[in-house]
Amino acid sequence: MLLTNRLKLAVANVLKNNYQFEINPDEILISDTKPEFEGDYTLVTFPFSKPLSKKPDDLGQEIGALLTEQNSWITSFNVIKGFLNLVIAEETFVHFLASSSAREIAQMEGRTEKIMIEYSSPNTNKPLHFGHLRNIFLGAAVSNLYKKCGFDVIKANLINDRGIHICKSMIAWMKFGNGATPQSTGVKGDHLVGDYYVLYNDTFKKEVEAMVTQGIEKEVAEKTAPILLEAQQLLRKWEAQDEETIKLWKQMNDWVYAGFDVSYQRLGVSFDKYYYESNTYLLGKSIIEQGLLSGVLFKKEDGSVWVDLTADGLDEKLLLRGDGTSVYITQDIGTADLKYQDFQMNQSVYVIGDEQNYHMQVLKLIMQKLHHPGADGIHHLSYGMVELPSGKMKSREGTVVDADDMMDEMKQMAQKNTEELGKIEGFTEDELQELYQTLGMGALKFYLLRVDPKKKMIFNPKESIDFHGFTGPFVQYTHARICSILRKAGAIPEAPTTYVHMTKAEKKLLQLTEQYEQVLWQASLEFNPANLCNYLFNIAQHYNSFLPNHPILKAEDEAIRNFRLHLSRLVKHILADGLLALGIKAPQRM
């Protein structure tokens, strides 16, 4: 049992047995004692002061005396302004280290809940771009965290493979491609299709400008530009299942999927289930028809179908057009139903940017009003947009930064920094290339995950690769540094069962290691990998501060050497395991 949980239980027992005050131990606030005070853990007594009609300081003295009297592993206490600081016996920390050293960090078990996490969700008219990366890393990290906490996780990817944007790339290829393929051009498939999407928009702008020059109003020109009309005609052919149109659509999508697969492999992400909008956009219609029959939805005079959300503080929402064609939310209703039919999950998480907050709120309300069994489990993991120092990116204008290009840049920066630090001796060329990739991707992922998802952020590539800052490479370096110490140490004896005169820094490190599982839980339940990033940086920082004043291989005696080796190994296990949960590799050497 974690020491903090053990303390909470002890406090709950004191309150129940001595004050007839019952409380759930999880509601008791225990924190690390501040460095300027004596103690290891601190209990806040203020929440109990009023119900027990006692002053916080007096209550602290009473609870402290009872805790030390009833628990031999709590050796002393002091009270400062209502805060009860408790000192834990060194043997308790040593026992924790011994029990932790006896096992590798493993996935927690015992959960029965099933959770689906949908992320990435790209369009097939362009490659993955830098804006996708925060989404992908968030979805992958949250999936990993829930798996570590013992949940049954399904990683899903909804491919946006239909609509006018797809037809824009198709019509541009038909007009200007001259039969170009990824093989004939040497261009990665998703990049090739994306190039034609940009070409479409360049052509559209030129046609609009020419029409305006001829005296046509801009608004009219933007609706009647020849290439737009051709794209709209292509969409109608697609919806009518025109054989040649469908053949080209499948071919260009296959090019994109092949490109996506290469990018996903490099990003270190994978999916258990793919959904395609072309298969799901009609599914919502039958559900909406059922909603009409039950009276949950209503039809207007023009035949369109709506839901009334005014009682929920919103407005009326269109679900089907008067001509019977679907709108975006129609498709989402169908997809949500299909996902639940497939997996009957307890929770369905959508990793989608915060510009869709309203849309996701509406989707959940509609599914609840339709009494869909999976409605209450819908959760929107909303996140803020990420920008580069140069500002926002627009794919239609060709100003977007491709994910592939960003990965290349990060690898190059990792190589430059590593070479400048002179840390390449003893590596083969293949090992160096793997190290640069590991460091570059570690920097990219950690930087995008270290900020609370709800916040907007600016990604600074140079800052992200700093080996001394709040970065992935700093945590990776700490892991490699410990690996080096352990290699030099050789065989390590069994963990000590006693240890005399533990230093404050040693105890602090042990306290931090003891918090790891709780951090994983918190990061999972809050859908916030930033909690884990902060924790890993904190423990890496403490270890690097601890090392200069606590020699390991040249420790004063064997007992101290053995204790510090086991402490170092535990920190290494946590760093590697935590980085892995974030989707980041932990190098053995740097």
N, C-alpha and C positions, 0 to 999 in steps of 0.2 A: 504494500500500500504506500502511495506517495506520502511524504512527510506532512505536506500541507493538508492532505485529506485526513491523515491520522490526527493532526492537531484539531481540525474542525470537529471530528468525532469526539475527541476528548473534551473540547469546550461544550459541545452539545450535551454530553453526559453530565458535566458539572452543572449546567443550567437546568437540566431536567431533575437531577437528583437532589440538588441543594437549593434550588429556587422554584421548583415546580413550573418551570418555563420551558415549553417544548418548541424546538425549531429544527427545520431541515438543515443538516450540516452544510449542505451546498450554499445555504444563504448566509453563512458566517464568513466574514471578510478577514482573510489572513494574507499578509504581504511580507516581503523581505524587510527586515529591519534596516533603517537608513544607516549608512556607513558611520555617521557621527555618533550613533548611540550604541550601547552595549546590547547585544542580542542577535538572534538569528532570524526569528520570525516575530511579526507584530500582529496582535489582535486589536481591532478597533472596538472599543466598549460602548461608544455613544449610542448605537442602535438599541442597547439593552437598558440604558440608563433610565429612560422614561417609564417603560413598562414595569421595571423592577423598583422604581422610586428610589434610586440611589445615584449619588454623584459619580460621574465617570471615573475619577481618580480612586474613590473608595471602592467602587465595583472592581476596578482593575486590580487593586491590592487583594481583594477577597478571592477573585477568580485565579489570580496568579498563585496565591498560597494553596488553594485547593488543587490546582493543576500539578504543582511540584510535589504536593503530598501524595497525590493519587497516581502519579506517573513518574517512575524512576528515570525515564529517559529525558525528562524536562528538569534541568538541574537548578536553574535560578531564574529570576525575573526582575524587572524594574518597570515602574509606571511613570510616564511623562505625558502630562496633559491629556489624560484619558486614553493614551495608547499603551497597551500592555506588551512589553518587549520580553520575549521568551528565549532562554538559552538552552540549546539542545545538546545532550551529551555527545562527546566526540565519538564514542563507540557506536552511536546510532548512525552517524554519517559513514563511519568505516564499514558498518554492516551493509548499508545501502550500496557502497562501492563494491563490496565483495559480491553481493547478490547480483549487481548489474554486470560485473565482470564475468560472472558465470554463464551469461547468456548473451547472445547477439540480440540487437534490437529487432523485434519482429512485428509483423502486422497484428494489430489488436483483433480479437475475435469476439463472437457472441452477439453480433448485431443481425437482425433479420430484415431490416428495412432495405428496400430496393430504391435506388435513385438513378434517374437518367439525367445526364448533363449534355446539352446540345451546344456545340460551339463551332467556330470557324465559319460555317455557312457562307461559302463564297459564291460569287456569280461566275458563270462560265463564259463571260465575254472579256475576261481580263485575268492576269495572273494575281496571285496573292500579293498584296502590297503591305507596306509598313503598317498601315492602319489596322490590318488583320492581326498583327502580331500580339498586341495586348489581349485581344479576344482569345486567340489560340492558346497563349501561355496561361491566361486565367483559367480557361476551361480545363486544360490539361492538369494544371496544378491542383485545382479544386477536386478533380476526379481522383488524382493520386492521394490527396489528403483523406477523402472519404473512404478510399480503399484501405488506407493505413488504419483508419478507425474501425474497420471491420464491416463496412457497408457493402452491399452488392451493387456495383456501379456499372452502368451502361453508358459508354461514350458514343454520342450520336452526332451526325453531321448532316444538316439539311442543305442540299445543293440547289441553288437558285438557277435552274437550267432552262427556264422558259421566259417568254415575255418580249417586249419590244427591244430591250437592251441587247438581247441575244441576236435578234434579227438585224440590228444595226451592224454588228460585226459581220454577220453573214452577207448582208447586201454589199458591204464595202469589199469583202473578199471576192464576191461574184463580179463586181465592177472592175476592181483593180488588181486582183490577186494573180491572174494569169496561171492558175493552177498551182500556186505555191503551196508547199507542204513543209512541215518541220524537217523532213529528211532532205528535201531539195534546197532549203535555205540554210540549214544548220542552226535554226532558231528554235529554242525550246517551245513546245506546243502552246502553252498558256501565254507566253510572251508574243508568239506569232498572232494569235487571235486578238490579244490586247492591242497589238499594233494596228489592226484593222478597225478596232473600236475607236481609237484615236483618229485614224484616217477618216472614218465616217464623220466625226464631229468637225474635223477641219474642213471637209467638203461641205457639210451642212452650213457652217459659218460663211463660207465663200458664196454659196448659193443665196443665202439670206441677204448678204451684203449686195450682191448683184441685183436682186429683186428690189431692194430698197432704193438702189441707184436708179432703177427704172420707174420709180414713183410709187411702188407698192408699200403700203404701211408695214412696219416691221412686225407687228403682231400677226398680221395676215401672212407675211412671208414665212414666219417661223412655223406656221401651221400648214403651209402649202409648198414648202421647199421640195423639189423633185425627189431628192434622195430619202427624205422622210416619208413621202407618199409610197415610195418603193418598199421601204422597210415595213410600213403598215400593211401593204399588200402581201408581203412575205409572211407577216404574222397571221393574216387571215388564211393563207395557204397552209400554214403550220397547224392552225386550229382545225382546218378541214382535212388534216392528215394527207396533204398532197405528197405523193410518193417521192418525188425528186427533192422537195423541200425537207422532208423528214430525213432523207438520206444524207443531205449536206449537214443538217443540224446534228445528226449523230456523229458524222465524221469530225466536225469541228469540236464538238464536245469531247470526243475521244482524245483529240490532241491536247485539250485543256486538262483532262483527267490525268493523262500521262505526265504532264508538267506538274500538276498538283502533287502527284505521288512522289516525285523527286524532291519537291520542296518539303513535304511532310516528313519524309525520311530524314532529311537534313535537319529539320526542326526538332526531330525526336518525338513526334506525336503520331498517334494512330487512333482508329475509330473501330467500334464494335458493330455499328449499324449506320448505313447511309440511307437517307430519305431524299427523294427527288421531287421538286415542285411539279414536274410534268406528270407525276403519278398521283399527286395529292390535291391538285388545285380544284378538282371537281368533287372530291369526297365530302366537302362541307355542305353541299347542296341538300343531300338527303337528311342530314341532321337539322338543317334549317327548316326543311319541310315538316319534320316532326315537331319542331318548335312552334310552327304555325298552327298545327293541329291541336297542340296542347294549350294554345293561347298565350304562350310566353312571348312570342313574336307577333308582329302585326304587319299587314300589307296596306300600302297606300293606293290611291286611285290609279296611279300609273303602273301598278303591278309590282313595284319594288317592295322588298321586305326589309323591315327595320326592327331594332330592339330599343326600348325606351329605358335609358339609364339616368333619367333626370332625378329619380328618387335617390340615386347614388351620388348626386352632385355633379353628374356629367351631362350628356345630351343624348339625343336620338342618334343611333348609329346605323348606317346603311349596311346590309348584309348581302343583298342580292339586287342587281339592277332590274329595272322594269322589263328589259328584254330577256331576263333570266340568266344573264352572264354573271360570273362571280367577281367579287372584288378581293382585295388582298386578305382581308380578315376571314372571308369564306374559306380560303385555302388553309389558313391557320387553324380554323375550327376542325377541318377535316384531318389535318396533320396531327393535331393534339389527340383526336379520337383514335387515329391509327396507331400512334405511339403507345397509347394506353392499352389498346387491344393486343398489341405485340408483347408488352412486358408487365402490365398491371403494377407499375411502380408506385411507391408511396409518394415520391416527389419527382416532379419534372422541372428541371432547371434550364432556363434559357439564358445563355450568355450573349447579351445584346446591348449595344451602346445606349446611353441615357437619352438619346434623341427619340427612342422608341418607348419611353416610360408610359406615355398615354396609351399607346397601342396595346402594350402588354397588360395594362390595367383593365382596358376594355375587354381583351380576350379572356382574362380570368373571370371577370364579372359575367360575361355571356355564358361561359361554360358552367358557372355556378347556377345561373338562372335556368339553364337547360338541364340542371341536375345531373351533370356528367360525373361519373364516379371518380375521375381523376382531377376534377376542377380545383379542389382545395389544395392539392399538391403542387399546383403551378407556381413557380417562383421565378421572378425576373432578376437575374444577377446583372444589375445595371452598372455600367462603368463609364467613366468620363473619357472623352477623346484624347488621343495622344498626338502631339505635334512635334515637329523638329524645330530647332532654333530659327530656321528660315521661315517658319509659319505653316499654314494649312496646306494640304495637298489635294489636288483634284485630278482624278483618273481620266476624266473625259478630255482634259486639256493636256494630258501627257506630263503633268508636273508631279505625279505621284512617284514615290520611291518604292521600287519593287522589293519584296521581301528577300528575294535572291540576292539583289544588289547590296542590301543592308547586311546580309550574312557575310558576303564577300568582304565588305568594308570592315566589319568587326574582326574577321580573321586576320586581315592585313594589319589592323591596329594592334591586335594581340601579338603578332609576330614582331612588329616594330618595337613595342614596349619590352618584350622578352629579350630581344637582341640587345637593346640599349642597356638593360640591366645585367647583361652578360650571363644569362641563366640557360645557356644552350649546350654546355659541355656535357659529354657523355651520352648524348641523344643521337640516334640515327636520323636520317632525313625524314623517313616515314613517321617516326615517333614525334619529331618536331611538328610535322604537319598536323598530326592528330592532336598534339598539345595546343597548337594555335587555334584549331577548330573548337576544342573543348573550352579554352579560355574566352574566345570570342563569343560563343553561344552562351557561356555562363554569364558574361558581362551583360549581354543583351537581355536574357531572360530575367536575371536578378533585378536589373534596373527597372524593367517594366512591371515587375511584380512587387517591388518594395514600396510602392505608393498605394494607399488605400484605393480600391477600385472605384469608389464613388467620386474620387477627385480627378479633375483634368490634370494632365501632366505634359511636360516638355522633355523629350528624350535628348540627352546630350551625349553623343557617342564617345567623345574624348573623356568625359567625366566617368562614364560607365566602366571604362577599362582600367581605371586607376587601381594599382595594386595596394594602395594604402588607404583608400576611402571606404565609404559605405557601399561596397560593390561585391559582385560575385567573385571576381579574381582575388579579392582580399580573403574571403572565406575559403576559396579553393587553395590559396597559398598556405593558409593556416593548417588545412588538412594535410597538404603535402609536407609541411614542416614537421608535423607530428609523425607522419609515416617515416620520415628520415631518421628521427630520434629512435623510433621503434626498431627500424632496421639495424641501426648501430647497436642497439641494446641486445639483440639476439633473443634467445629464449627467455621468457618472462616467468618467474615463479608464480605460484598460486597467489591470489589476492590476499592481503593481510587481514587478519581478524582483529588486530589491535594496533593502535598507533598513538604515540604520545606527542603532545604539544603541536597539534594541528595549527597551522598559521591561518590568519584571517583570509588570505588569498586562496588557500587550498579549500577552506570551508565554503567560500563564496562560489568557487568553481563547482563544487559538489552540489551546492544549492541550485545552481543554474542547470546542471545536468538533470537534477531531480524534477525540474519543471517541464522537461521536453514533451512528455505525453500530454500534459495539460495544454501546452501550446498547440499541439497538433489538433486536439479537440476544439480549442477555441477558434483556430484558423478555419477549421472545417465548418463549424456551426455558424460562423459569421461570414462564410464564403470569402475569406480575406487572407490570401497567402502572404500579405504584407506582415502579418503578425509573426509568421515563421521567419521571414527575411530579417526582421528586427531582432528576433531571438538568436538566429544563427550569427548575425554580425556581433551581437552583444557577447555571446560566449566565445567567439573567435577573438574579439578584442580583449576580453578578460584573460584568455589563455596567453596571448602575446604579451600582456602586461605582467602576467604571473611568471613567465619563463626566465627573464633576466635575473630575478632575485631568488629563484628556486631551481638550482641546478639539478638535473636529473641523472645523467650518466656519471657525473662526478659529485653526486650527493654525499653528505657526511657519512652515512652508513647504509647498509643494505636494506634496512627496514624503510628508511626514507626513500631510497631509490626505487624500491618495489612499489611503495604506495604511489609515488608520482608517476611511475610507468603505467600503473593501472588507471590512474586518474586521466593521464594523457590518452590512453587507449579508449576510454569511455568517451572523452570529448571527440576523438577522431570518429568513432562510430556514429555519434550524434550528428556531426558535421556532414559525414557522407550520406547518412540516412535522410537528413533534412534537405540537403541539396538534391538528392534523388527525388524527393517528394515534390520539389519545385521543377523537376525535369532537367536538372543540371548534373553533369558528371563531376566527380571529385577525383582529380588527378593524384596519382601516387608520388609523382616527382614533378618539380617545377624548377 
